[in-house]
Structures are given as C-alpha cells and as structure tokens.
Amino acid sequence: MEKSERIPRIIHYCWFGRGEKSKKIKKCMKSWEKHLSGYRFMEWNEDSFDISQSRYAKEAYDARKFAFVSDYVRLHALHQYGGIYLDTDVEVVRPLDDLLHHDAFSGFEDETYLQSGTMGATAGHPWIKALLSEYAGRTFLLPDGTYDMLTNTAVISEHCKRDGLKLNGQHQVLDNGVVFYPRTCFSPYDYINGGSYLTGDSYTIHHFAQSWLPAHVRLKSGIKRIAGRVVGPKVISKMRKWLVQS
C-alpha cells in the first residue's frame, strides 16, 4: 500500500554572506536537480530571512560564522514551511520521495552523534519547535568575547538523548514519532578518516565543507583523510594526535 506524503516537497538550504558558491557546492546542488524533480527550492539568505529576529543568528552573522547562522535558520524554515533541509555540500544520490510519509526524520552522522545536513519535518512539528527553543535566549558571543562554537549536531544529539534516543547509530523511532536513520542513509562519508559507508540505502552524501572551522584545521583534516586512504591506520592515529594538540 502506498504511503501518503506528509512532508511537503520543499527543499530548504542556506546561503548567507553573499559569497560565490564553490565548484563542489555547485556540483552537489546539480545533483538536487537530477533527483528532486517536482520540488520547490527555497534559498534562505539575507534577503529572505530577517537576521535580527534571533540574537544567536545575528551575532553569528556579525562574526561571519555563517554555518552557525544556518544552524538556527534551518529549524526556522522547517518549522514555518515544513519540507526537507539540505546543507549545500550535500550530494543527493537518489530521490527522497519515500521519506515524505514521515512526520519528521533525521539520521546519524556516526555511531555517537546525529547529523543535520539532511533532515525533514511537517510544518509546525513539535520536535522542530523544541529544537528551536534550544536557541531561545542563547548567545553566540560569549561574555569573555569568544564564540560559542558548539555545533548544532551536538545540541540536537543531546536534546534527542533526553527524549529517549540511544546514541548508538541505529535506526530508531522516538515516542514523538521522529524517525532516525543510520549513517549509511544521509552521512555515509567518514570525513575524519576518509572511509565510505555508501550503500544502496544511501539517499545523500554529506561532503563536509567544514566551513565553521579555521582554515588551518580544515587543511589538517584534509591531509589526514588523504593519509588515511593512502597509508592506513598508523598515520590516522598520528594525525588524530596532531589535531587534538591544535
């Protein structure tokens, strides 16, 4: 029996800062056109979102930490319109249509944390509303002048853990109806070690541009992935120590 669609065919994505999209991002977005025929695409930027409505987002924007702006805006977009949110560095490898019967869904990034590069919900879903409340009264600029660099994957993972989610990387459905898929579905690329968990069940591949990280850390991470593919776990271990000491 065919399941009725509950999540609307809307794809949300964020692009703040008015910069040029990279070749990698353009390639990822090209895959959306290939696999997401019949969807409405909504870009959230300075013209479509009032950045002043969230202190957290405004402070992140002023600091030019646009990835953290999107942490808030993706939740705002899903709550207001419903649909599916995609990070711009997410490649779609097959249609997302059979996810639309859920009330809300996300998935794991690894065996410990959830991902947020591909997530969907109906408009006004209480789970999205609850995640938005995590940012109410929260500031990006801390009293000592530093920034709150806690990623939304950590915020969402901890929130869902309180809701009963077991952080074990396995398929689960919470009492509130939110469905969580294993990493193979939305995050099959291991951006730490360069491994792949891509299967026939994969919908998207998050390529992790890591735009929230300083350039020197992104460089080390890239070298680490290449070394892991070429020379194996001994180099991976050494690079891990190097990253930790940075």
Secondary structure, DSSP 8 states (H G I E B T S, - for coil): ------S-SEEEEE--S-----HHHHHHHHHHHHH-TT-EEEEESTTTS-GGG-HHHHHHHHTT-HHHHHHHHHHHHHHHH-EEEE-TTEEE-S--GGGTTSSEEEEESSSS-EEEEEEEE-TT-HHHHHHHHTTTT--SB-TTS-B----HHHHHHHHHHHTT---SSS-EE-TT--EEE-HHHH--B-TTT--B---TT--EEE----TTS-HHHHHHHHHHHHHHHHH-HHHHHHHHHHHHH-
